[in-house]
Amino acid sequence: MSSSAARAIDPAPDVTLERLKEIGAAFARRDVDAIVNSFAPDGVFRNARGPDVHGKSYTGHAEIRSYFEPLFKASPDVTWTHTAEYIVGNRAVTEWLRSATINGVKQEWLGCDLYTFRNGMIVLKDTYIKVVG
């Protein structure tokens, strides 16, 4: 079988660098609709902070929206600046610097997201941060 024929039957990748950059751009715009719609309907966002070692999980579009809408209202200047992106199979990692003003105090920290994708959609976004202080 020729290499061009093999490529023709290979499945599309679950995630591409272009897709990661689209998701990063949605966060940079604080575009809740685009963020939520980048998740599969059964997708899970695990926040770094929460009641147990896994942080707090938000499953499905409504729960994920319930986290990001109040965040952007409470901290309209929040930004994530990507410093690196990696992809291996259906998994991806983004490293970033987050800046925000929370209760009048400017805060910055480094973090990363560990992603699992299915057909270009996020099925798991697991967030980790450096704790400052």
Helices and strands as residue ranges (DSSP letters): H 3-9, H 17-29, H 32-37, E 39-52, E 55-59, H 60-74, E 79-88, E 91-102, E 105-118, E 121-129
